Amino acid sequence: MRNSLRALRSAAGWTQEELGRRLGVSRQAVNALETEKHDPSLDLAYRIAAVFGLAVEQIFENPHG
């Protein structure tokens, strides 16, 4: 699923490790999300949105149009 996670993380000045700590996941999980090798669970997508203060739709592109 296309997302703007890398750009948001970079704009916040966080490393993948720092974002992972804030989300309760590993640095490797953050990398997999940023490179679109893994789609987040609904719970994780909402945690990501909360960390950045955005709606889920502002971070993740709807693959179904």
mmCIF file of the N, C-alpha and C atoms, coordinates in Angstrom:
data_MODEL
# 
_entry.id   MODEL 
# 
loop_
_atom_site.group_PDB 
_atom_site.id 
_atom_site.type_symbol 
_atom_site.label_atom_id 
_atom_site.label_alt_id 
_atom_site.label_comp_id 
_atom_site.label_asym_id 
_atom_site.label_entity_id 
_atom_site.label_seq_id 
_atom_site.pdbx_PDB_ins_code 
_atom_site.Cartn_x 
_atom_site.Cartn_y 
_atom_site.Cartn_z 
_atom_site.occupancy 
_atom_site.B_iso_or_equiv 
_atom_site.pdbx_formal_charge 
_atom_site.auth_seq_id 
_atom_site.auth_comp_id 
_atom_site.auth_asym_id 
_atom_site.auth_atom_id 
_atom_site.pdbx_PDB_model_num 
ATOM 1   N N  . MET A 1 1  ? 0.854   -1.166 0.000  1.00 0.00 ? 1  MET A N  1 
ATOM 2   C CA . MET A 1 1  ? 0.000   0.000  0.000  1.00 0.00 ? 1  MET A CA 1 
ATOM 3   C C  . MET A 1 1  ? 0.904   1.234  0.000  1.00 0.00 ? 1  MET A C  1 
ATOM 4   N N  . ARG A 1 2  ? 0.655   2.123  -0.922 1.00 0.00 ? 2  ARG A N  1 
ATOM 5   C CA . ARG A 1 2  ? 1.464   3.347  -1.003 1.00 0.00 ? 2  ARG A CA 1 
ATOM 6   C C  . ARG A 1 2  ? 1.223   4.197  0.237  1.00 0.00 ? 2  ARG A C  1 
ATOM 7   N N  . ASN A 1 3  ? 2.302   4.831  0.713  1.00 0.00 ? 3  ASN A N  1 
ATOM 8   C CA . ASN A 1 3  ? 2.180   5.661  1.906  1.00 0.00 ? 3  ASN A CA 1 
ATOM 9   C C  . ASN A 1 3  ? 3.229   6.758  1.907  1.00 0.00 ? 3  ASN A C  1 
ATOM 10  N N  . SER A 1 4  ? 3.046   7.721  2.775  1.00 0.00 ? 4  SER A N  1 
ATOM 11  C CA . SER A 1 4  ? 3.988   8.842  2.900  1.00 0.00 ? 4  SER A CA 1 
ATOM 12  C C  . SER A 1 4  ? 4.763   8.759  4.210  1.00 0.00 ? 4  SER A C  1 
ATOM 13  N N  . LEU A 1 5  ? 4.911   7.566  4.718  1.00 0.00 ? 5  LEU A N  1 
ATOM 14  C CA . LEU A 1 5  ? 5.534   7.376  6.024  1.00 0.00 ? 5  LEU A CA 1 
ATOM 15  C C  . LEU A 1 5  ? 6.971   7.882  6.076  1.00 0.00 ? 5  LEU A C  1 
ATOM 16  N N  . ARG A 1 6  ? 7.785   7.559  5.076  1.00 0.00 ? 6  ARG A N  1 
ATOM 17  C CA . ARG A 1 6  ? 9.185   7.992  5.069  1.00 0.00 ? 6  ARG A CA 1 
ATOM 18  C C  . ARG A 1 6  ? 9.282   9.521  5.091  1.00 0.00 ? 6  ARG A C  1 
ATOM 19  N N  . ALA A 1 7  ? 8.489   10.190 4.273  1.00 0.00 ? 7  ALA A N  1 
ATOM 20  C CA . ALA A 1 7  ? 8.524   11.654 4.223  1.00 0.00 ? 7  ALA A CA 1 
ATOM 21  C C  . ALA A 1 7  ? 8.084   12.256 5.552  1.00 0.00 ? 7  ALA A C  1 
ATOM 22  N N  . LEU A 1 8  ? 7.048   11.700 6.146  1.00 0.00 ? 8  LEU A N  1 
ATOM 23  C CA . LEU A 1 8  ? 6.572   12.207 7.436  1.00 0.00 ? 8  LEU A CA 1 
ATOM 24  C C  . LEU A 1 8  ? 7.616   12.005 8.531  1.00 0.00 ? 8  LEU A C  1 
ATOM 25  N N  . ARG A 1 9  ? 8.227   10.829 8.543  1.00 0.00 ? 9  ARG A N  1 
ATOM 26  C CA . ARG A 1 9  ? 9.257   10.533 9.547  1.00 0.00 ? 9  ARG A CA 1 
ATOM 27  C C  . ARG A 1 9  ? 10.442  11.472 9.385  1.00 0.00 ? 9  ARG A C  1 
ATOM 28  N N  . SER A 1 10 ? 10.875  11.663 8.152  1.00 0.00 ? 10 SER A N  1 
ATOM 29  C CA . SER A 1 10 ? 12.007  12.556 7.890  1.00 0.00 ? 10 SER A CA 1 
ATOM 30  C C  . SER A 1 10 ? 11.692  13.994 8.297  1.00 0.00 ? 10 SER A C  1 
ATOM 31  N N  . ALA A 1 11 ? 10.491  14.442 7.980  1.00 0.00 ? 11 ALA A N  1 
ATOM 32  C CA . ALA A 1 11 ? 10.084  15.805 8.342  1.00 0.00 ? 11 ALA A CA 1 
ATOM 33  C C  . ALA A 1 11 ? 10.067  15.992 9.856  1.00 0.00 ? 11 ALA A C  1 
ATOM 34  N N  . ALA A 1 12 ? 9.749   14.929 10.582 1.00 0.00 ? 12 ALA A N  1 
ATOM 35  C CA . ALA A 1 12 ? 9.732   14.991 12.049 1.00 0.00 ? 12 ALA A CA 1 
ATOM 36  C C  . ALA A 1 12 ? 11.142  14.899 12.633 1.00 0.00 ? 12 ALA A C  1 
ATOM 37  N N  . GLY A 1 13 ? 12.124  14.527 11.791 1.00 0.00 ? 13 GLY A N  1 
ATOM 38  C CA . GLY A 1 13 ? 13.494  14.401 12.262 1.00 0.00 ? 13 GLY A CA 1 
ATOM 39  C C  . GLY A 1 13 ? 13.767  13.130 13.043 1.00 0.00 ? 13 GLY A C  1 
ATOM 40  N N  . TRP A 1 14 ? 12.962  12.094 12.800 1.00 0.00 ? 14 TRP A N  1 
ATOM 41  C CA . TRP A 1 14 ? 13.082  10.838 13.533 1.00 0.00 ? 14 TRP A CA 1 
ATOM 42  C C  . TRP A 1 14 ? 13.796  9.793  12.690 1.00 0.00 ? 14 TRP A C  1 
ATOM 43  N N  . THR A 1 15 ? 14.539  8.930  13.336 1.00 0.00 ? 15 THR A N  1 
ATOM 44  C CA . THR A 1 15 ? 15.094  7.755  12.684 1.00 0.00 ? 15 THR A CA 1 
ATOM 45  C C  . THR A 1 15 ? 14.007  6.693  12.628 1.00 0.00 ? 15 THR A C  1 
ATOM 46  N N  . GLN A 1 16 ? 14.269  5.645  11.860 1.00 0.00 ? 16 GLN A N  1 
ATOM 47  C CA . GLN A 1 16 ? 13.327  4.527  11.841 1.00 0.00 ? 16 GLN A CA 1 
ATOM 48  C C  . GLN A 1 16 ? 13.220  3.918  13.238 1.00 0.00 ? 16 GLN A C  1 
ATOM 49  N N  . GLU A 1 17 ? 14.340  3.870  13.943 1.00 0.00 ? 17 GLU A N  1 
ATOM 50  C CA . GLU A 1 17 ? 14.335  3.312  15.296 1.00 0.00 ? 17 GLU A CA 1 
ATOM 51  C C  . GLU A 1 17 ? 13.457  4.142  16.234 1.00 0.00 ? 17 GLU A C  1 
ATOM 52  N N  . GLU A 1 18 ? 13.566  5.467  16.135 1.00 0.00 ? 18 GLU A N  1 
ATOM 53  C CA . GLU A 1 18 ? 12.757  6.346  16.988 1.00 0.00 ? 18 GLU A CA 1 
ATOM 54  C C  . GLU A 1 18 ? 11.269  6.182  16.689 1.00 0.00 ? 18 GLU A C  1 
ATOM 55  N N  . LEU A 1 19 ? 10.909  6.154  15.412 1.00 0.00 ? 19 LEU A N  1 
ATOM 56  C CA . LEU A 1 19 ? 9.500   5.962  15.064 1.00 0.00 ? 19 LEU A CA 1 
ATOM 57  C C  . LEU A 1 19 ? 9.019   4.602  15.551 1.00 0.00 ? 19 LEU A C  1 
ATOM 58  N N  . GLY A 1 20 ? 9.857   3.594  15.402 1.00 0.00 ? 20 GLY A N  1 
ATOM 59  C CA . GLY A 1 20 ? 9.505   2.264  15.893 1.00 0.00 ? 20 GLY A CA 1 
ATOM 60  C C  . GLY A 1 20 ? 9.223   2.271  17.385 1.00 0.00 ? 20 GLY A C  1 
ATOM 61  N N  . ARG A 1 21 ? 10.042  2.969  18.156 1.00 0.00 ? 21 ARG A N  1 
ATOM 62  C CA . ARG A 1 21 ? 9.805   3.074  19.613 1.00 0.00 ? 21 ARG A CA 1 
ATOM 63  C C  . ARG A 1 21 ? 8.475   3.743  19.896 1.00 0.00 ? 21 ARG A C  1 
ATOM 64  N N  . ARG A 1 22 ? 8.177   4.800  19.171 1.00 0.00 ? 22 ARG A N  1 
ATOM 65  C CA . ARG A 1 22 ? 6.915   5.521  19.381 1.00 0.00 ? 22 ARG A CA 1 
ATOM 66  C C  . ARG A 1 22 ? 5.702   4.653  19.038 1.00 0.00 ? 22 ARG A C  1 
ATOM 67  N N  . LEU A 1 23 ? 5.897   3.726  18.093 1.00 0.00 ? 23 LEU A N  1 
ATOM 68  C CA . LEU A 1 23 ? 4.793   2.868  17.644 1.00 0.00 ? 23 LEU A CA 1 
ATOM 69  C C  . LEU A 1 23 ? 4.755   1.520  18.344 1.00 0.00 ? 23 LEU A C  1 
ATOM 70  N N  . GLY A 1 24 ? 5.840   1.174  19.017 1.00 0.00 ? 24 GLY A N  1 
ATOM 71  C CA . GLY A 1 24 ? 5.908   -0.126 19.663 1.00 0.00 ? 24 GLY A CA 1 
ATOM 72  C C  . GLY A 1 24 ? 6.232   -1.252 18.694 1.00 0.00 ? 24 GLY A C  1 
ATOM 73  N N  . VAL A 1 25 ? 6.985   -0.918 17.637 1.00 0.00 ? 25 VAL A N  1 
ATOM 74  C CA . VAL A 1 25 ? 7.412   -1.925 16.655 1.00 0.00 ? 25 VAL A CA 1 
ATOM 75  C C  . VAL A 1 25 ? 8.914   -1.781 16.435 1.00 0.00 ? 25 VAL A C  1 
ATOM 76  N N  . SER A 1 26 ? 9.496   -2.727 15.722 1.00 0.00 ? 26 SER A N  1 
ATOM 77  C CA . SER A 1 26 ? 10.935  -2.696 15.460 1.00 0.00 ? 26 SER A CA 1 
ATOM 78  C C  . SER A 1 26 ? 11.284  -1.722 14.336 1.00 0.00 ? 26 SER A C  1 
ATOM 79  N N  . ARG A 1 27 ? 12.573  -1.381 14.261 1.00 0.00 ? 27 ARG A N  1 
ATOM 80  C CA . ARG A 1 27 ? 13.068  -0.559 13.169 1.00 0.00 ? 27 ARG A CA 1 
ATOM 81  C C  . ARG A 1 27 ? 12.822  -1.284 11.843 1.00 0.00 ? 27 ARG A C  1 
ATOM 82  N N  . GLN A 1 28 ? 12.981  -2.599 11.853 1.00 0.00 ? 28 GLN A N  1 
ATOM 83  C CA . GLN A 1 28 ? 12.773  -3.391 10.648 1.00 0.00 ? 28 GLN A CA 1 
ATOM 84  C C  . GLN A 1 28 ? 11.323  -3.314 10.167 1.00 0.00 ? 28 GLN A C  1 
ATOM 85  N N  . ALA A 1 29 ? 10.389  -3.271 11.104 1.00 0.00 ? 29 ALA A N  1 
ATOM 86  C CA . ALA A 1 29 ? 8.973   -3.141 10.745 1.00 0.00 ? 29 ALA A CA 1 
ATOM 87  C C  . ALA A 1 29 ? 8.715   -1.788 10.089 1.00 0.00 ? 29 ALA A C  1 
ATOM 88  N N  . VAL A 1 30 ? 9.321   -0.735 10.635 1.00 0.00 ? 30 VAL A N  1 
ATOM 89  C CA . VAL A 1 30 ? 9.172   0.601  10.042 1.00 0.00 ? 30 VAL A CA 1 
ATOM 90  C C  . VAL A 1 30 ? 9.740   0.589  8.626  1.00 0.00 ? 30 VAL A C  1 
ATOM 91  N N  . ASN A 1 31 ? 10.905  -0.018 8.444  1.00 0.00 ? 31 ASN A N  1 
ATOM 92  C CA . ASN A 1 31 ? 11.516  -0.097 7.119  1.00 0.00 ? 31 ASN A CA 1 
ATOM 93  C C  . ASN A 1 31 ? 10.609  -0.845 6.148  1.00 0.00 ? 31 ASN A C  1 
ATOM 94  N N  . ALA A 1 32 ? 10.032  -1.950 6.580  1.00 0.00 ? 32 ALA A N  1 
ATOM 95  C CA . ALA A 1 32 ? 9.138   -2.726 5.712  1.00 0.00 ? 32 ALA A CA 1 
ATOM 96  C C  . ALA A 1 32 ? 7.908   -1.922 5.306  1.00 0.00 ? 32 ALA A C  1 
ATOM 97  N N  . LEU A 1 33 ? 7.402   -1.099 6.204  1.00 0.00 ? 33 LEU A N  1 
ATOM 98  C CA . LEU A 1 33 ? 6.262   -0.245 5.876  1.00 0.00 ? 33 LEU A CA 1 
ATOM 99  C C  . LEU A 1 33 ? 6.674   0.845  4.887  1.00 0.00 ? 33 LEU A C  1 
ATOM 100 N N  . GLU A 1 34 ? 7.809   1.484  5.141  1.00 0.00 ? 34 GLU A N  1 
ATOM 101 C CA . GLU A 1 34 ? 8.267   2.569  4.279  1.00 0.00 ? 34 GLU A CA 1 
ATOM 102 C C  . GLU A 1 34 ? 8.576   2.093  2.860  1.00 0.00 ? 34 GLU A C  1 
ATOM 103 N N  . THR A 1 35 ? 9.089   0.895  2.731  1.00 0.00 ? 35 THR A N  1 
ATOM 104 C CA . THR A 1 35 ? 9.426   0.360  1.409  1.00 0.00 ? 35 THR A CA 1 
ATOM 105 C C  . THR A 1 35 ? 8.266   -0.410 0.789  1.00 0.00 ? 35 THR A C  1 
ATOM 106 N N  . GLU A 1 36 ? 7.129   -0.369 1.449  1.00 0.00 ? 36 GLU A N  1 
ATOM 107 C CA . GLU A 1 36 ? 5.881   -0.971 0.986  1.00 0.00 ? 36 GLU A CA 1 
ATOM 108 C C  . GLU A 1 36 ? 6.000   -2.481 0.781  1.00 0.00 ? 36 GLU A C  1 
ATOM 109 N N  . LYS A 1 37 ? 6.861   -3.113 1.578  1.00 0.00 ? 37 LYS A N  1 
ATOM 110 C CA . LYS A 1 37 ? 6.984   -4.566 1.558  1.00 0.00 ? 37 LYS A CA 1 
ATOM 111 C C  . LYS A 1 37 ? 5.974   -5.212 2.504  1.00 0.00 ? 37 LYS A C  1 
ATOM 112 N N  . HIS A 1 38 ? 5.365   -4.389 3.362  1.00 0.00 ? 38 HIS A N  1 
ATOM 113 C CA . HIS A 1 38 ? 4.414   -4.880 4.351  1.00 0.00 ? 38 HIS A CA 1 
ATOM 114 C C  . HIS A 1 38 ? 3.324   -3.838 4.519  1.00 0.00 ? 38 HIS A C  1 
ATOM 115 N N  . ASP A 1 39 ? 2.088   -4.266 4.597  1.00 0.00 ? 39 ASP A N  1 
ATOM 116 C CA . ASP A 1 39 ? 0.966   -3.368 4.887  1.00 0.00 ? 39 ASP A CA 1 
ATOM 117 C C  . ASP A 1 39 ? 0.691   -3.419 6.383  1.00 0.00 ? 39 ASP A C  1 
ATOM 118 N N  . PRO A 1 40 ? 0.381   -2.276 6.973  1.00 0.00 ? 40 PRO A N  1 
ATOM 119 C CA . PRO A 1 40 ? 0.123   -2.275 8.417  1.00 0.00 ? 40 PRO A CA 1 
ATOM 120 C C  . PRO A 1 40 ? -1.236  -2.887 8.742  1.00 0.00 ? 40 PRO A C  1 
ATOM 121 N N  . SER A 1 41 ? -1.333  -3.417 9.949  1.00 0.00 ? 41 SER A N  1 
ATOM 122 C CA . SER A 1 41 ? -2.649  -3.822 10.440 1.00 0.00 ? 41 SER A CA 1 
ATOM 123 C C  . SER A 1 41 ? -3.469  -2.550 10.642 1.00 0.00 ? 41 SER A C  1 
ATOM 124 N N  . LEU A 1 42 ? -4.750  -2.702 10.783 1.00 0.00 ? 42 LEU A N  1 
ATOM 125 C CA . LEU A 1 42 ? -5.606  -1.540 11.020 1.00 0.00 ? 42 LEU A CA 1 
ATOM 126 C C  . LEU A 1 42 ? -5.192  -0.834 12.309 1.00 0.00 ? 42 LEU A C  1 
ATOM 127 N N  . ASP A 1 43 ? -4.893  -1.602 13.340 1.00 0.00 ? 43 ASP A N  1 
ATOM 128 C CA . ASP A 1 43 ? -4.453  -1.028 14.614 1.00 0.00 ? 43 ASP A CA 1 
ATOM 129 C C  . ASP A 1 43 ? -3.174  -0.213 14.432 1.00 0.00 ? 43 ASP A C  1 
ATOM 130 N N  . LEU A 1 44 ? -2.197  -0.763 13.725 1.00 0.00 ? 44 LEU A N  1 
ATOM 131 C CA . LEU A 1 44 ? -0.946  -0.047 13.517 1.00 0.00 ? 44 LEU A CA 1 
ATOM 132 C C  . LEU A 1 44 ? -1.151  1.190  12.653 1.00 0.00 ? 44 LEU A C  1 
ATOM 133 N N  . ALA A 1 45 ? -1.995  1.105  11.647 1.00 0.00 ? 45 ALA A N  1 
ATOM 134 C CA . ALA A 1 45 ? -2.275  2.275  10.806 1.00 0.00 ? 45 ALA A CA 1 
ATOM 135 C C  . ALA A 1 45 ? -2.848  3.415  11.652 1.00 0.00 ? 45 ALA A C  1 
ATOM 136 N N  . TYR A 1 46 ? -3.737  3.095  12.578 1.00 0.00 ? 46 TYR A N  1 
ATOM 137 C CA . TYR A 1 46 ? -4.300  4.133  13.451 1.00 0.00 ? 46 TYR A CA 1 
ATOM 138 C C  . TYR A 1 46 ? -3.263  4.670  14.427 1.00 0.00 ? 46 TYR A C  1 
ATOM 139 N N  . ARG A 1 47 ? -2.356  3.814  14.914 1.00 0.00 ? 47 ARG A N  1 
ATOM 140 C CA . ARG A 1 47 ? -1.273  4.298  15.798 1.00 0.00 ? 47 ARG A CA 1 
ATOM 141 C C  . ARG A 1 47 ? -0.348  5.232  15.032 1.00 0.00 ? 47 ARG A C  1 
ATOM 142 N N  . ILE A 1 48 ? -0.033  4.885  13.789 1.00 0.00 ? 48 ILE A N  1 
ATOM 143 C CA . ILE A 1 48 ? 0.811   5.752  12.964 1.00 0.00 ? 48 ILE A CA 1 
ATOM 144 C C  . ILE A 1 48 ? 0.137   7.102  12.766 1.00 0.00 ? 48 ILE A C  1 
ATOM 145 N N  . ALA A 1 49 ? -1.130  7.085  12.430 1.00 0.00 ? 49 ALA A N  1 
ATOM 146 C CA . ALA A 1 49 ? -1.874  8.334  12.230 1.00 0.00 ? 49 ALA A CA 1 
ATOM 147 C C  . ALA A 1 49 ? -1.860  9.185  13.501 1.00 0.00 ? 49 ALA A C  1 
ATOM 148 N N  . ALA A 1 50 ? -2.036  8.549  14.651 1.00 0.00 ? 50 ALA A N  1 
ATOM 149 C CA . ALA A 1 50 ? -2.053  9.282  15.917 1.00 0.00 ? 50 ALA A CA 1 
ATOM 150 C C  . ALA A 1 50 ? -0.694  9.908  16.216 1.00 0.00 ? 50 ALA A C  1 
ATOM 151 N N  . VAL A 1 51 ? 0.389   9.189  15.935 1.00 0.00 ? 51 VAL A N  1 
ATOM 152 C CA . VAL A 1 51 ? 1.733   9.712  16.192 1.00 0.00 ? 51 VAL A CA 1 
ATOM 153 C C  . VAL A 1 51 ? 1.977   10.983 15.388 1.00 0.00 ? 51 VAL A C  1 
ATOM 154 N N  . PHE A 1 52 ? 1.467   11.023 14.163 1.00 0.00 ? 52 PHE A N  1 
ATOM 155 C CA . PHE A 1 52 ? 1.679   12.194 13.306 1.00 0.00 ? 52 PHE A CA 1 
ATOM 156 C C  . PHE A 1 52 ? 0.537   13.204 13.379 1.00 0.00 ? 52 PHE A C  1 
ATOM 157 N N  . GLY A 1 53 ? -0.520  12.890 14.112 1.00 0.00 ? 53 GLY A N  1 
ATOM 158 C CA . GLY A 1 53 ? -1.643  13.813 14.235 1.00 0.00 ? 53 GLY A CA 1 
ATOM 159 C C  . GLY A 1 53 ? -2.399  13.993 12.927 1.00 0.00 ? 53 GLY A C  1 
ATOM 160 N N  . LEU A 1 54 ? -2.472  12.926 12.139 1.00 0.00 ? 54 LEU A N  1 
ATOM 161 C CA . LEU A 1 54 ? -3.150  12.976 10.849 1.00 0.00 ? 54 LEU A CA 1 
ATOM 162 C C  . LEU A 1 54 ? -4.200  11.880 10.767 1.00 0.00 ? 54 LEU A C  1 
ATOM 163 N N  . ALA A 1 55 ? -5.059  11.980 9.771  1.00 0.00 ? 55 ALA A N  1 
ATOM 164 C CA . ALA A 1 55 ? -6.016  10.903 9.491  1.00 0.00 ? 55 ALA A CA 1 
ATOM 165 C C  . ALA A 1 55 ? -5.285  9.800  8.737  1.00 0.00 ? 55 ALA A C  1 
ATOM 166 N N  . VAL A 1 56 ? -5.733  8.583  8.887  1.00 0.00 ? 56 VAL A N  1 
ATOM 167 C CA . VAL A 1 56 ? -5.132  7.441  8.192  1.00 0.00 ? 56 VAL A CA 1 
ATOM 168 C C  . VAL A 1 56 ? -5.067  7.709  6.688  1.00 0.00 ? 56 VAL A C  1 
ATOM 169 N N  . GLU A 1 57 ? -6.124  8.285  6.140  1.00 0.00 ? 57 GLU A N  1 
ATOM 170 C CA . GLU A 1 57 ? -6.196  8.551  4.698  1.00 0.00 ? 57 GLU A CA 1 
ATOM 171 C C  . GLU A 1 57 ? -5.154  9.561  4.226  1.00 0.00 ? 57 GLU A C  1 
ATOM 172 N N  . GLN A 1 58 ? -4.626  10.357 5.135  1.00 0.00 ? 58 GLN A N  1 
ATOM 173 C CA . GLN A 1 58 ? -3.591  11.322 4.771  1.00 0.00 ? 58 GLN A CA 1 
ATOM 174 C C  . GLN A 1 58 ? -2.210  10.669 4.681  1.00 0.00 ? 58 GLN A C  1 
ATOM 175 N N  . ILE A 1 59 ? -2.089  9.471  5.195  1.00 0.00 ? 59 ILE A N  1 
ATOM 176 C CA . ILE A 1 59 ? -0.802  8.761  5.209  1.00 0.00 ? 59 ILE A CA 1 
ATOM 177 C C  . ILE A 1 59 ? -0.791  7.610  4.213  1.00 0.00 ? 59 ILE A C  1 
ATOM 178 N N  . PHE A 1 60 ? -1.903  6.874  4.131  1.00 0.00 ? 60 PHE A N  1 
ATOM 179 C CA . PHE A 1 60 ? -1.983  5.691  3.303  1.00 0.00 ? 60 PHE A CA 1 
ATOM 180 C C  . PHE A 1 60 ? -2.948  5.906  2.146  1.00 0.00 ? 60 PHE A C  1 
ATOM 181 N N  . GLU A 1 61 ? -2.524  5.512  0.952  1.00 0.00 ? 61 GLU A N  1 
ATOM 182 C CA . GLU A 1 61 ? -3.360  5.632  -0.231 1.00 0.00 ? 61 GLU A CA 1 
ATOM 183 C C  . GLU A 1 61 ? -4.317  4.454  -0.322 1.00 0.00 ? 61 GLU A C  1 
ATOM 184 N N  . ASN A 1 62 ? -5.561  4.716  -0.601 1.00 0.00 ? 62 ASN A N  1 
ATOM 185 C CA . ASN A 1 62 ? -6.566  3.661  -0.748 1.00 0.00 ? 62 ASN A CA 1 
ATOM 186 C C  . ASN A 1 62 ? -6.292  2.904  -2.045 1.00 0.00 ? 62 ASN A C  1 
ATOM 187 N N  . PRO A 1 63 ? -5.919  1.633  -1.966 1.00 0.00 ? 63 PRO A N  1 
ATOM 188 C CA . PRO A 1 63 ? -5.615  0.885  -3.198 1.00 0.00 ? 63 PRO A CA 1 
ATOM 189 C C  . PRO A 1 63 ? -6.861  0.549  -4.027 1.00 0.00 ? 63 PRO A C  1 
ATOM 190 N N  . HIS A 1 64 ? -8.032  0.842  -3.494 1.00 0.00 ? 64 HIS A N  1 
ATOM 191 C CA . HIS A 1 64 ? -9.281  0.501  -4.185 1.00 0.00 ? 64 HIS A CA 1 
ATOM 192 C C  . HIS A 1 64 ? -9.981  1.727  -4.756 1.00 0.00 ? 64 HIS A C  1 
ATOM 193 N N  . GLY A 1 65 ? -9.214  2.785  -4.921 1.00 0.00 ? 65 GLY A N  1 
ATOM 194 C CA . GLY A 1 65 ? -9.772  3.961  -5.567 1.00 0.00 ? 65 GLY A CA 1 
ATOM 195 C C  . GLY A 1 65 ? -10.201 4.986  -4.626 1.00 0.00 ? 65 GLY A C  1 
# 
